């Protein structure tokens, strides 16, 4: 079963909404930076999940770019 981020990315890809994907990626990157700056909390699992989300988003961006060049 796909996770939430995969469903969101698939929706944006179907809509050919590159801007939404870029915004989503930037939001995830900022969240990762903010979490890494925290002290006193173990956020490794959360940061790992966010980084996996970024990989999914970047794959979606590649699909949008491929569709634009086809």
mmCIF file as Biopython writes it, N, C-alpha, C and O atoms, coordinates in Angstrom:
data_model
#
loop_
_atom_site.group_PDB
_atom_site.id
_atom_site.type_symbol
_atom_site.label_atom_id
_atom_site.label_alt_id
_atom_site.label_comp_id
_atom_site.label_asym_id
_atom_site.label_entity_id
_atom_site.label_seq_id
_atom_site.pdbx_PDB_ins_code
_atom_site.Cartn_x
_atom_site.Cartn_y
_atom_site.Cartn_z
_atom_site.occupancy
_atom_site.B_iso_or_equiv
_atom_site.auth_seq_id
_atom_site.auth_asym_id
_atom_site.pdbx_PDB_model_num
ATOM 1   N N  . UNK A ? 1  ? 0.850  -1.173 0.000   1.0 0.0 1  A 1 
ATOM 2   C CA . UNK A ? 1  ? 0.000  0.000  0.000   1.0 0.0 1  A 1 
ATOM 3   C C  . UNK A ? 1  ? 0.905  1.248  0.000   1.0 0.0 1  A 1 
ATOM 4   O O  . UNK A ? 1  ? 1.821  1.347  0.817   1.0 0.0 1  A 1 
ATOM 5   N N  . UNK A ? 2  ? 0.652  2.184  -0.900  1.0 0.0 2  A 1 
ATOM 6   C CA . UNK A ? 2  ? 1.470  3.397  -0.946  1.0 0.0 2  A 1 
ATOM 7   C C  . UNK A ? 2  ? 1.232  4.254  0.301   1.0 0.0 2  A 1 
ATOM 8   O O  . UNK A ? 2  ? 0.146  4.274  0.880   1.0 0.0 2  A 1 
ATOM 9   N N  . UNK A ? 3  ? 2.300  4.960  0.684   1.0 0.0 3  A 1 
ATOM 10  C CA . UNK A ? 3  ? 2.132  5.849  1.832   1.0 0.0 3  A 1 
ATOM 11  C C  . UNK A ? 3  ? 1.563  7.193  1.365   1.0 0.0 3  A 1 
ATOM 12  O O  . UNK A ? 3  ? 1.392  7.428  0.169   1.0 0.0 3  A 1 
ATOM 13  N N  . UNK A ? 4  ? 1.281  8.047  2.310   1.0 0.0 4  A 1 
ATOM 14  C CA . UNK A ? 4  ? 0.597  9.314  2.007   1.0 0.0 4  A 1 
ATOM 15  C C  . UNK A ? 4  ? 1.377  10.168 1.012   1.0 0.0 4  A 1 
ATOM 16  O O  . UNK A ? 4  ? 0.791  10.714 0.077   1.0 0.0 4  A 1 
ATOM 17  N N  . UNK A ? 5  ? 2.684  10.290 1.198   1.0 0.0 5  A 1 
ATOM 18  C CA . UNK A ? 5  ? 3.462  11.173 0.331   1.0 0.0 5  A 1 
ATOM 19  C C  . UNK A ? 5  ? 3.442  10.648 -1.111  1.0 0.0 5  A 1 
ATOM 20  O O  . UNK A ? 5  ? 3.421  11.436 -2.057  1.0 0.0 5  A 1 
ATOM 21  N N  . UNK A ? 6  ? 3.449  9.324  -1.280  1.0 0.0 6  A 1 
ATOM 22  C CA . UNK A ? 6  ? 3.390  8.766  -2.633  1.0 0.0 6  A 1 
ATOM 23  C C  . UNK A ? 6  ? 2.065  9.113  -3.306  1.0 0.0 6  A 1 
ATOM 24  O O  . UNK A ? 6  ? 2.034  9.438  -4.493  1.0 0.0 6  A 1 
ATOM 25  N N  . UNK A ? 7  ? 0.979  9.044  -2.554  1.0 0.0 7  A 1 
ATOM 26  C CA . UNK A ? 7  ? -0.327 9.396  -3.113  1.0 0.0 7  A 1 
ATOM 27  C C  . UNK A ? 7  ? -0.402 10.876 -3.475  1.0 0.0 7  A 1 
ATOM 28  O O  . UNK A ? 7  ? -0.947 11.239 -4.518  1.0 0.0 7  A 1 
ATOM 29  N N  . UNK A ? 8  ? 0.142  11.720 -2.618  1.0 0.0 8  A 1 
ATOM 30  C CA . UNK A ? 8  ? 0.146  13.165 -2.882  1.0 0.0 8  A 1 
ATOM 31  C C  . UNK A ? 8  ? 0.973  13.464 -4.128  1.0 0.0 8  A 1 
ATOM 32  O O  . UNK A ? 8  ? 0.537  14.198 -5.015  1.0 0.0 8  A 1 
ATOM 33  N N  . UNK A ? 9  ? 2.174  12.884 -4.183  1.0 0.0 9  A 1 
ATOM 34  C CA . UNK A ? 9  ? 3.050  13.116 -5.336  1.0 0.0 9  A 1 
ATOM 35  C C  . UNK A ? 9  ? 2.392  12.609 -6.614  1.0 0.0 9  A 1 
ATOM 36  O O  . UNK A ? 9  ? 2.430  13.289 -7.639  1.0 0.0 9  A 1 
ATOM 37  N N  . UNK A ? 10 ? 1.789  11.425 -6.565  1.0 0.0 10 A 1 
ATOM 38  C CA . UNK A ? 10 ? 1.110  10.899 -7.757  1.0 0.0 10 A 1 
ATOM 39  C C  . UNK A ? 10 ? 0.008  11.848 -8.230  1.0 0.0 10 A 1 
ATOM 40  O O  . UNK A ? 10 ? -0.168 12.052 -9.432  1.0 0.0 10 A 1 
ATOM 41  N N  . UNK A ? 11 ? -0.721 12.420 -7.294  1.0 0.0 11 A 1 
ATOM 42  C CA . UNK A ? 11 ? -1.769 13.375 -7.654  1.0 0.0 11 A 1 
ATOM 43  C C  . UNK A ? 11 ? -1.205 14.604 -8.346  1.0 0.0 11 A 1 
ATOM 44  O O  . UNK A ? 11 ? -1.730 15.050 -9.366  1.0 0.0 11 A 1 
ATOM 45  N N  . UNK A ? 12 ? -0.135 15.145 -7.786  1.0 0.0 12 A 1 
ATOM 46  C CA . UNK A ? 12 ? 0.489  16.323 -8.400  1.0 0.0 12 A 1 
ATOM 47  C C  . UNK A ? 12 ? 1.080  15.995 -9.773  1.0 0.0 12 A 1 
ATOM 48  O O  . UNK A ? 12 ? 1.032  16.821 -10.684 1.0 0.0 12 A 1 
ATOM 49  N N  . UNK A ? 13 ? 1.634  14.793 -9.919  1.0 0.0 13 A 1 
ATOM 50  C CA . UNK A ? 13 ? 2.186  14.399 -11.217 1.0 0.0 13 A 1 
ATOM 51  C C  . UNK A ? 13 ? 1.066  14.293 -12.244 1.0 0.0 13 A 1 
ATOM 52  O O  . UNK A ? 13 ? 1.206  14.773 -13.369 1.0 0.0 13 A 1 
ATOM 53  N N  . UNK A ? 14 ? -0.056 13.661 -11.859 1.0 0.0 14 A 1 
ATOM 54  C CA . UNK A ? 14 ? -1.193 13.546 -12.786 1.0 0.0 14 A 1 
ATOM 55  C C  . UNK A ? 14 ? -1.714 14.918 -13.201 1.0 0.0 14 A 1 
ATOM 56  O O  . UNK A ? 14 ? -2.165 15.107 -14.331 1.0 0.0 14 A 1 
ATOM 57  N N  . UNK A ? 15 ? -1.646 15.880 -12.265 1.0 0.0 15 A 1 
ATOM 58  C CA . UNK A ? 15 ? -2.093 17.243 -12.574 1.0 0.0 15 A 1 
ATOM 59  C C  . UNK A ? 15 ? -1.006 18.075 -13.255 1.0 0.0 15 A 1 
ATOM 60  O O  . UNK A ? 15 ? -1.227 19.224 -13.638 1.0 0.0 15 A 1 
ATOM 61  N N  . UNK A ? 16 ? 0.180  17.462 -13.396 1.0 0.0 16 A 1 
ATOM 62  C CA . UNK A ? 16 ? 1.322  18.154 -13.985 1.0 0.0 16 A 1 
ATOM 63  C C  . UNK A ? 16 ? 1.648  19.436 -13.213 1.0 0.0 16 A 1 
ATOM 64  O O  . UNK A ? 16 ? 1.958  20.466 -13.812 1.0 0.0 16 A 1 
ATOM 65  N N  . UNK A ? 17 ? 1.575  19.365 -11.893 1.0 0.0 17 A 1 
ATOM 66  C CA . UNK A ? 17 ? 1.758  20.537 -11.030 1.0 0.0 17 A 1 
ATOM 67  C C  . UNK A ? 17 ? 3.160  20.548 -10.444 1.0 0.0 17 A 1 
ATOM 68  O O  . UNK A ? 17 ? 3.374  20.161 -9.295  1.0 0.0 17 A 1 
ATOM 69  N N  . UNK A ? 18 ? 4.111  21.000 -11.256 1.0 0.0 18 A 1 
ATOM 70  C CA . UNK A ? 18 ? 5.514  21.036 -10.832 1.0 0.0 18 A 1 
ATOM 71  C C  . UNK A ? 18 ? 5.712  21.995 -9.664  1.0 0.0 18 A 1 
ATOM 72  O O  . UNK A ? 18 ? 6.499  21.716 -8.759  1.0 0.0 18 A 1 
ATOM 73  N N  . UNK A ? 19 ? 5.017  23.097 -9.677  1.0 0.0 19 A 1 
ATOM 74  C CA . UNK A ? 19 ? 5.181  24.092 -8.612  1.0 0.0 19 A 1 
ATOM 75  C C  . UNK A ? 19 ? 4.803  23.506 -7.251  1.0 0.0 19 A 1 
ATOM 76  O O  . UNK A ? 19 ? 5.502  23.732 -6.263  1.0 0.0 19 A 1 
ATOM 77  N N  . UNK A ? 20 ? 3.713  22.763 -7.196  1.0 0.0 20 A 1 
ATOM 78  C CA . UNK A ? 20 ? 3.301  22.141 -5.931  1.0 0.0 20 A 1 
ATOM 79  C C  . UNK A ? 20 ? 4.352  21.139 -5.459  1.0 0.0 20 A 1 
ATOM 80  O O  . UNK A ? 20 ? 4.628  21.046 -4.263  1.0 0.0 20 A 1 
ATOM 81  N N  . UNK A ? 21 ? 4.935  20.396 -6.388  1.0 0.0 21 A 1 
ATOM 82  C CA . UNK A ? 21 ? 5.988  19.451 -6.020  1.0 0.0 21 A 1 
ATOM 83  C C  . UNK A ? 21 ? 7.231  20.175 -5.509  1.0 0.0 21 A 1 
ATOM 84  O O  . UNK A ? 21 ? 7.842  19.758 -4.525  1.0 0.0 21 A 1 
ATOM 85  N N  . UNK A ? 22 ? 7.600  21.258 -6.182  1.0 0.0 22 A 1 
ATOM 86  C CA . UNK A ? 22 ? 8.736  22.061 -5.713  1.0 0.0 22 A 1 
ATOM 87  C C  . UNK A ? 22 ? 8.478  22.614 -4.311  1.0 0.0 22 A 1 
ATOM 88  O O  . UNK A ? 22 ? 9.356  22.577 -3.449  1.0 0.0 22 A 1 
ATOM 89  N N  . UNK A ? 23 ? 7.271  23.123 -4.094  1.0 0.0 23 A 1 
ATOM 90  C CA . UNK A ? 23 ? 6.916  23.662 -2.774  1.0 0.0 23 A 1 
ATOM 91  C C  . UNK A ? 23 ? 6.957  22.573 -1.703  1.0 0.0 23 A 1 
ATOM 92  O O  . UNK A ? 23 ? 7.431  22.805 -0.591  1.0 0.0 23 A 1 
ATOM 93  N N  . UNK A ? 24 ? 6.464  21.400 -2.041  1.0 0.0 24 A 1 
ATOM 94  C CA . UNK A ? 24 ? 6.458  20.288 -1.104  1.0 0.0 24 A 1 
ATOM 95  C C  . UNK A ? 24 ? 7.885  19.870 -0.757  1.0 0.0 24 A 1 
ATOM 96  O O  . UNK A ? 24 ? 8.196  19.596 0.402   1.0 0.0 24 A 1 
ATOM 97  N N  . UNK A ? 25 ? 8.741  19.824 -1.764  1.0 0.0 25 A 1 
ATOM 98  C CA . UNK A ? 25 ? 10.145 19.476 -1.529  1.0 0.0 25 A 1 
ATOM 99  C C  . UNK A ? 25 ? 10.832 20.513 -0.647  1.0 0.0 25 A 1 
ATOM 100 O O  . UNK A ? 25 ? 11.565 20.159 0.277   1.0 0.0 25 A 1 
ATOM 101 N N  . UNK A ? 26 ? 10.598 21.779 -0.929  1.0 0.0 26 A 1 
ATOM 102 C CA . UNK A ? 26 ? 11.210 22.837 -0.116  1.0 0.0 26 A 1 
ATOM 103 C C  . UNK A ? 26 ? 10.712 22.778 1.329   1.0 0.0 26 A 1 
ATOM 104 O O  . UNK A ? 26 ? 11.487 22.985 2.262   1.0 0.0 26 A 1 
ATOM 105 N N  . UNK A ? 27 ? 9.427  22.497 1.513   1.0 0.0 27 A 1 
ATOM 106 C CA . UNK A ? 27 ? 8.877  22.391 2.862   1.0 0.0 27 A 1 
ATOM 107 C C  . UNK A ? 27 ? 9.544  21.249 3.610   1.0 0.0 27 A 1 
ATOM 108 O O  . UNK A ? 27 ? 9.901  21.399 4.779   1.0 0.0 27 A 1 
ATOM 109 N N  . UNK A ? 28 ? 9.718  20.107 2.948   1.0 0.0 28 A 1 
ATOM 110 C CA . UNK A ? 28 ? 10.355 18.953 3.582   1.0 0.0 28 A 1 
ATOM 111 C C  . UNK A ? 28 ? 11.823 19.250 3.902   1.0 0.0 28 A 1 
ATOM 112 O O  . UNK A ? 28 ? 12.315 18.875 4.966   1.0 0.0 28 A 1 
ATOM 113 N N  . UNK A ? 29 ? 12.513 19.916 2.992   1.0 0.0 29 A 1 
ATOM 114 C CA . UNK A ? 29 ? 13.920 20.248 3.247   1.0 0.0 29 A 1 
ATOM 115 C C  . UNK A ? 29 ? 14.059 21.179 4.451   1.0 0.0 29 A 1 
ATOM 116 O O  . UNK A ? 29 ? 14.935 20.988 5.294   1.0 0.0 29 A 1 
ATOM 117 N N  . UNK A ? 30 ? 13.193 22.182 4.524   1.0 0.0 30 A 1 
ATOM 118 C CA . UNK A ? 30 ? 13.234 23.117 5.648   1.0 0.0 30 A 1 
ATOM 119 C C  . UNK A ? 30 ? 12.930 22.397 6.952   1.0 0.0 30 A 1 
ATOM 120 O O  . UNK A ? 30 ? 13.576 22.644 7.970   1.0 0.0 30 A 1 
ATOM 121 N N  . UNK A ? 31 ? 11.947 21.506 6.918   1.0 0.0 31 A 1 
ATOM 122 C CA . UNK A ? 31 ? 11.601 20.736 8.105   1.0 0.0 31 A 1 
ATOM 123 C C  . UNK A ? 31 ? 12.787 19.892 8.563   1.0 0.0 31 A 1 
ATOM 124 O O  . UNK A ? 31 ? 13.061 19.821 9.761   1.0 0.0 31 A 1 
ATOM 125 N N  . UNK A ? 32 ? 13.488 19.258 7.641   1.0 0.0 32 A 1 
ATOM 126 C CA . UNK A ? 32 ? 14.651 18.439 7.987   1.0 0.0 32 A 1 
ATOM 127 C C  . UNK A ? 32 ? 15.744 19.285 8.624   1.0 0.0 32 A 1 
ATOM 128 O O  . UNK A ? 32 ? 16.346 18.881 9.618   1.0 0.0 32 A 1 
ATOM 129 N N  . UNK A ? 33 ? 16.000 20.454 8.055   1.0 0.0 33 A 1 
ATOM 130 C CA . UNK A ? 33 ? 17.017 21.354 8.612   1.0 0.0 33 A 1 
ATOM 131 C C  . UNK A ? 33 ? 16.625 21.794 10.016  1.0 0.0 33 A 1 
ATOM 132 O O  . UNK A ? 33 ? 17.454 21.789 10.926  1.0 0.0 33 A 1 
ATOM 133 N N  . UNK A ? 34 ? 15.370 22.174 10.192  1.0 0.0 34 A 1 
ATOM 134 C CA . UNK A ? 34 ? 14.901 22.611 11.509  1.0 0.0 34 A 1 
ATOM 135 C C  . UNK A ? 34 ? 15.017 21.491 12.540  1.0 0.0 34 A 1 
ATOM 136 O O  . UNK A ? 34 ? 15.431 21.737 13.673  1.0 0.0 34 A 1 
ATOM 137 N N  . UNK A ? 35 ? 14.660 20.280 12.165  1.0 0.0 35 A 1 
ATOM 138 C CA . UNK A ? 35 ? 14.750 19.162 13.098  1.0 0.0 35 A 1 
ATOM 139 C C  . UNK A ? 35 ? 16.190 18.821 13.449  1.0 0.0 35 A 1 
ATOM 140 O O  . UNK A ? 35 ? 16.498 18.519 14.601  1.0 0.0 35 A 1 
ATOM 141 N N  . UNK A ? 36 ? 17.073 18.871 12.452  1.0 0.0 36 A 1 
ATOM 142 C CA . UNK A ? 36 ? 18.485 18.578 12.706  1.0 0.0 36 A 1 
ATOM 143 C C  . UNK A ? 36 ? 19.114 19.602 13.647  1.0 0.0 36 A 1 
ATOM 144 O O  . UNK A ? 36 ? 20.084 19.293 14.339  1.0 0.0 36 A 1 
ATOM 145 N N  . UNK A ? 37 ? 18.574 20.812 13.677  1.0 0.0 37 A 1 
ATOM 146 C CA . UNK A ? 37 ? 19.103 21.859 14.539  1.0 0.0 37 A 1 
ATOM 147 C C  . UNK A ? 37 ? 18.657 21.700 16.002  1.0 0.0 37 A 1 
ATOM 148 O O  . UNK A ? 37 ? 19.222 22.333 16.894  1.0 0.0 37 A 1 
ATOM 149 N N  . UNK A ? 38 ? 17.672 20.878 16.240  1.0 0.0 38 A 1 
ATOM 150 C CA . UNK A ? 38 ? 17.153 20.655 17.599  1.0 0.0 38 A 1 
ATOM 151 C C  . UNK A ? 38 ? 18.165 19.884 18.433  1.0 0.0 38 A 1 
ATOM 152 O O  . UNK A ? 38 ? 18.876 19.015 17.929  1.0 0.0 38 A 1 
ATOM 153 N N  . UNK A ? 39 ? 18.216 20.210 19.691  1.0 0.0 39 A 1 
ATOM 154 C CA . UNK A ? 39 ? 19.054 19.463 20.619  1.0 0.0 39 A 1 
ATOM 155 C C  . UNK A ? 39 ? 18.176 18.888 21.723  1.0 0.0 39 A 1 
ATOM 156 O O  . UNK A ? 39 ? 17.128 19.442 22.054  1.0 0.0 39 A 1 
ATOM 157 N N  . UNK A ? 40 ? 18.614 17.786 22.279  1.0 0.0 40 A 1 
ATOM 158 C CA . UNK A ? 40 ? 17.874 17.176 23.367  1.0 0.0 40 A 1 
ATOM 159 C C  . UNK A ? 40 ? 16.772 16.238 22.935  1.0 0.0 40 A 1 
ATOM 160 O O  . UNK A ? 40 ? 16.072 15.677 23.778  1.0 0.0 40 A 1 
ATOM 161 N N  . UNK A ? 41 ? 16.605 16.056 21.636  1.0 0.0 41 A 1 
ATOM 162 C CA . UNK A ? 41 ? 15.577 15.154 21.117  1.0 0.0 41 A 1 
ATOM 163 C C  . UNK A ? 41 ? 16.217 14.212 20.108  1.0 0.0 41 A 1 
ATOM 164 O O  . UNK A ? 41 ? 17.115 14.607 19.366  1.0 0.0 41 A 1 
ATOM 165 N N  . UNK A ? 42 ? 15.759 12.980 20.082  1.0 0.0 42 A 1 
ATOM 166 C CA . UNK A ? 42 ? 16.219 12.026 19.079  1.0 0.0 42 A 1 
ATOM 167 C C  . UNK A ? 42 ? 15.246 12.073 17.905  1.0 0.0 42 A 1 
ATOM 168 O O  . UNK A ? 42 ? 14.162 11.493 17.960  1.0 0.0 42 A 1 
ATOM 169 N N  . UNK A ? 43 ? 15.639 12.758 16.863  1.0 0.0 43 A 1 
ATOM 170 C CA . UNK A ? 43 ? 14.766 12.948 15.699  1.0 0.0 43 A 1 
ATOM 171 C C  . UNK A ? 43 ? 15.275 12.179 14.477  1.0 0.0 43 A 1 
ATOM 172 O O  . UNK A ? 43 ? 14.842 12.439 13.354  1.0 0.0 43 A 1 
ATOM 173 N N  . UNK A ? 44 ? 16.183 11.244 14.695  1.0 0.0 44 A 1 
ATOM 174 C CA . UNK A ? 44 ? 16.787 10.525 13.563  1.0 0.0 44 A 1 
ATOM 175 C C  . UNK A ? 44 ? 15.750 9.808  12.704  1.0 0.0 44 A 1 
ATOM 176 O O  . UNK A ? 44 ? 15.820 9.857  11.476  1.0 0.0 44 A 1 
ATOM 177 N N  . UNK A ? 45 ? 14.794 9.147  13.339  1.0 0.0 45 A 1 
ATOM 178 C CA . UNK A ? 45 ? 13.777 8.409  12.586  1.0 0.0 45 A 1 
ATOM 179 C C  . UNK A ? 45 ? 12.916 9.364  11.766  1.0 0.0 45 A 1 
ATOM 180 O O  . UNK A ? 45 ? 12.593 9.086  10.611  1.0 0.0 45 A 1 
ATOM 181 N N  . UNK A ? 46 ? 12.554 10.478 12.365  1.0 0.0 46 A 1 
ATOM 182 C CA . UNK A ? 46 ? 11.733 11.466 11.663  1.0 0.0 46 A 1 
ATOM 183 C C  . UNK A ? 46 ? 12.496 12.071 10.493  1.0 0.0 46 A 1 
ATOM 184 O O  . UNK A ? 46 ? 11.947 12.220 9.401   1.0 0.0 46 A 1 
ATOM 185 N N  . UNK A ? 47 ? 13.750 12.418 10.715  1.0 0.0 47 A 1 
ATOM 186 C CA . UNK A ? 47 ? 14.573 12.992 9.642   1.0 0.0 47 A 1 
ATOM 187 C C  . UNK A ? 47 ? 14.745 11.971 8.522   1.0 0.0 47 A 1 
ATOM 188 O O  . UNK A ? 47 ? 14.694 12.332 7.346   1.0 0.0 47 A 1 
ATOM 189 N N  . UNK A ? 48 ? 14.945 10.711 8.869   1.0 0.0 48 A 1 
ATOM 190 C CA . UNK A ? 48 ? 15.071 9.675  7.843   1.0 0.0 48 A 1 
ATOM 191 C C  . UNK A ? 48 ? 13.798 9.587  7.007   1.0 0.0 48 A 1 
ATOM 192 O O  . UNK A ? 48 ? 13.868 9.468  5.784   1.0 0.0 48 A 1 
ATOM 193 N N  . UNK A ? 49 ? 12.640 9.644  7.653   1.0 0.0 49 A 1 
ATOM 194 C CA . UNK A ? 49 ? 11.369 9.587  6.922   1.0 0.0 49 A 1 
ATOM 195 C C  . UNK A ? 49 ? 11.225 10.800 5.997   1.0 0.0 49 A 1 
ATOM 196 O O  . UNK A ? 49 ? 10.772 10.663 4.861   1.0 0.0 49 A 1 
ATOM 197 N N  . UNK A ? 50 ? 11.600 11.963 6.473   1.0 0.0 50 A 1 
ATOM 198 C CA . UNK A ? 50 ? 11.520 13.178 5.660   1.0 0.0 50 A 1 
ATOM 199 C C  . UNK A ? 50 ? 12.443 13.064 4.449   1.0 0.0 50 A 1 
ATOM 200 O O  . UNK A ? 50 ? 12.077 13.462 3.343   1.0 0.0 50 A 1 
ATOM 201 N N  . UNK A ? 51 ? 13.640 12.520 4.661   1.0 0.0 51 A 1 
ATOM 202 C CA . UNK A ? 51 ? 14.568 12.345 3.544   1.0 0.0 51 A 1 
ATOM 203 C C  . UNK A ? 51 ? 14.025 11.339 2.526   1.0 0.0 51 A 1 
ATOM 204 O O  . UNK A ? 51 ? 14.231 11.500 1.323   1.0 0.0 51 A 1 
ATOM 205 N N  . UNK A ? 52 ? 13.335 10.304 3.007   1.0 0.0 52 A 1 
ATOM 206 C CA . UNK A ? 52 ? 12.691 9.365  2.092   1.0 0.0 52 A 1 
ATOM 207 C C  . UNK A ? 52 ? 11.564 10.055 1.320   1.0 0.0 52 A 1 
ATOM 208 O O  . UNK A ? 52 ? 11.361 9.782  0.136   1.0 0.0 52 A 1 
ATOM 209 N N  . UNK A ? 53 ? 10.837 10.942 1.987   1.0 0.0 53 A 1 
ATOM 210 C CA . UNK A ? 53 ? 9.795  11.721 1.311   1.0 0.0 53 A 1 
ATOM 211 C C  . UNK A ? 53 ? 10.399 12.559 0.196   1.0 0.0 53 A 1 
ATOM 212 O O  . UNK A ? 53 ? 9.828  12.653 -0.891  1.0 0.0 53 A 1 
ATOM 213 N N  . UNK A ? 54 ? 11.542 13.163 0.455   1.0 0.0 54 A 1 
ATOM 214 C CA . UNK A ? 54 ? 12.206 14.007 -0.541  1.0 0.0 54 A 1 
ATOM 215 C C  . UNK A ? 54 ? 12.582 13.176 -1.765  1.0 0.0 54 A 1 
ATOM 216 O O  . UNK A ? 54 ? 12.459 13.648 -2.895  1.0 0.0 54 A 1 
ATOM 217 N N  . UNK A ? 55 ? 13.034 11.954 -1.551  1.0 0.0 55 A 1 
ATOM 218 C CA . UNK A ? 55 ? 13.372 11.071 -2.678  1.0 0.0 55 A 1 
ATOM 219 C C  . UNK A ? 55 ? 12.134 10.811 -3.535  1.0 0.0 55 A 1 
ATOM 220 O O  . UNK A ? 55 ? 12.209 10.851 -4.763  1.0 0.0 55 A 1 
ATOM 221 N N  . UNK A ? 56 ? 10.996 10.545 -2.893  1.0 0.0 56 A 1 
ATOM 222 C CA . UNK A ? 56 ? 9.744  10.300 -3.609  1.0 0.0 56 A 1 
ATOM 223 C C  . UNK A ? 56 ? 9.330  11.552 -4.386  1.0 0.0 56 A 1 
ATOM 224 O O  . UNK A ? 56 ? 8.904  11.459 -5.537  1.0 0.0 56 A 1 
ATOM 225 N N  . UNK A ? 57 ? 9.454  12.708 -3.761  1.0 0.0 57 A 1 
ATOM 226 C CA . UNK A ? 57 ? 9.084  13.970 -4.410  1.0 0.0 57 A 1 
ATOM 227 C C  . UNK A ? 57 ? 9.977  14.230 -5.616  1.0 0.0 57 A 1 
ATOM 228 O O  . UNK A ? 57 ? 9.492  14.638 -6.671  1.0 0.0 57 A 1 
ATOM 229 N N  . UNK A ? 58 ? 11.281 13.995 -5.466  1.0 0.0 58 A 1 
ATOM 230 C CA . UNK A ? 58 ? 12.196 14.217 -6.585  1.0 0.0 58 A 1 
ATOM 231 C C  . UNK A ? 58 ? 11.915 13.253 -7.733  1.0 0.0 58 A 1 
ATOM 232 O O  . UNK A ? 58 ? 12.076 13.617 -8.898  1.0 0.0 58 A 1 
ATOM 233 N N  . UNK A ? 59 ? 11.499 12.038 -7.419  1.0 0.0 59 A 1 
ATOM 234 C CA . UNK A ? 59 ? 11.109 11.100 -8.480  1.0 0.0 59 A 1 
ATOM 235 C C  . UNK A ? 59 ? 9.869  11.620 -9.202  1.0 0.0 59 A 1 
ATOM 236 O O  . UNK A ? 59 ? 9.753  11.487 -10.420 1.0 0.0 59 A 1 
ATOM 237 N N  . UNK A ? 60 ? 8.949  12.207 -8.455  1.0 0.0 60 A 1 
ATOM 238 C CA . UNK A ? 60 ? 7.764  12.810 -9.067  1.0 0.0 60 A 1 
ATOM 239 C C  . UNK A ? 60 ? 8.129  13.982 -9.962  1.0 0.0 60 A 1 
ATOM 240 O O  . UNK A ? 60 ? 7.565  14.143 -11.045 1.0 0.0 60 A 1 
ATOM 241 N N  . UNK A ? 61 ? 9.065  14.793 -9.513  1.0 0.0 61 A 1 
ATOM 242 C CA . UNK A ? 61 ? 9.530  15.917 -10.333 1.0 0.0 61 A 1 
ATOM 243 C C  . UNK A ? 61 ? 10.147 15.410 -11.631 1.0 0.0 61 A 1 
ATOM 244 O O  . UNK A ? 61 ? 9.940  15.997 -12.693 1.0 0.0 61 A 1 
ATOM 245 N N  . UNK A ? 62 ? 10.896 14.333 -11.546 1.0 0.0 62 A 1 
ATOM 246 C CA . UNK A ? 62 ? 11.498 13.750 -12.754 1.0 0.0 62 A 1 
ATOM 247 C C  . UNK A ? 62 ? 10.417 13.264 -13.712 1.0 0.0 62 A 1 
ATOM 248 O O  . UNK A ? 62 ? 10.537 13.426 -14.927 1.0 0.0 62 A 1 
ATOM 249 N N  . UNK A ? 63 ? 9.351  12.662 -13.155 1.0 0.0 63 A 1 
ATOM 250 C CA . UNK A ? 63 ? 8.247  12.208 -14.013 1.0 0.0 63 A 1 
ATOM 251 C C  . UNK A ? 63 ? 7.568  13.381 -14.703 1.0 0.0 63 A 1 
ATOM 252 O O  . UNK A ? 63 ? 7.214  13.281 -15.878 1.0 0.0 63 A 1 
ATOM 253 N N  . UNK A ? 64 ? 7.380  14.489 -13.999 1.0 0.0 64 A 1 
ATOM 254 C CA . UNK A ? 64 ? 6.780  15.679 -14.603 1.0 0.0 64 A 1 
ATOM 255 C C  . UNK A ? 64 ? 7.688  16.223 -15.695 1.0 0.0 64 A 1 
ATOM 256 O O  . UNK A ? 64 ? 7.220  16.601 -16.769 1.0 0.0 64 A 1 
ATOM 257 N N  . UNK A ? 65 ? 8.996  16.263 -15.415 1.0 0.0 65 A 1 
ATOM 258 C CA . UNK A ? 65 ? 9.942  16.767 -16.404 1.0 0.0 65 A 1 
ATOM 259 C C  . UNK A ? 65 ? 9.983  15.871 -17.641 1.0 0.0 65 A 1 
ATOM 260 O O  . UNK A ? 65 ? 10.063 16.364 -18.767 1.0 0.0 65 A 1 
ATOM 261 N N  . UNK A ? 66 ? 9.928  14.561 -17.429 1.0 0.0 66 A 1 
ATOM 262 C CA . UNK A ? 66 ? 9.920  13.620 -18.563 1.0 0.0 66 A 1 
ATOM 263 C C  . UNK A ? 66 ? 8.676  13.815 -19.413 1.0 0.0 66 A 1 
ATOM 264 O O  . UNK A ? 66 ? 8.753  13.782 -20.641 1.0 0.0 66 A 1 
ATOM 265 N N  . UNK A ? 67 ? 7.532  14.019 -18.774 1.0 0.0 67 A 1 
ATOM 266 C CA . UNK A ? 67 ? 6.286  14.223 -19.507 1.0 0.0 67 A 1 
ATOM 267 C C  . UNK A ? 67 ? 6.333  15.523 -20.304 1.0 0.0 67 A 1 
ATOM 268 O O  . UNK A ? 67 ? 5.766  15.601 -21.394 1.0 0.0 67 A 1 
ATOM 269 N N  . UNK A ? 68 ? 7.008  16.550 -19.765 1.0 0.0 68 A 1 
ATOM 270 C CA . UNK A ? 68 ? 7.091  17.832 -20.449 1.0 0.0 68 A 1 
ATOM 271 C C  . UNK A ? 68 ? 7.964  17.755 -21.685 1.0 0.0 68 A 1 
ATOM 272 O O  . UNK A ? 68 ? 7.742  18.493 -22.645 1.0 0.0 68 A 1 
ATOM 273 N N  . UNK A ? 69 ? 8.958  16.869 -21.679 1.0 0.0 69 A 1 
ATOM 274 C CA . UNK A ? 69 ? 9.866  16.770 -22.823 1.0 0.0 69 A 1 
ATOM 275 C C  . UNK A ? 69 ? 9.372  15.760 -23.858 1.0 0.0 69 A 1 
ATOM 276 O O  . UNK A ? 69 ? 9.923  15.674 -24.955 1.0 0.0 69 A 1 
ATOM 277 N N  . UNK A ? 70 ? 8.348  15.006 -23.515 1.0 0.0 70 A 1 
ATOM 278 C CA . UNK A ? 70 ? 7.819  13.991 -24.455 1.0 0.0 70 A 1 
ATOM 279 C C  . UNK A ? 70 ? 6.854  14.592 -25.434 1.0 0.0 70 A 1 
ATOM 280 O O  . UNK A ? 70 ? 6.320  13.885 -26.288 1.0 0.0 70 A 1 
#
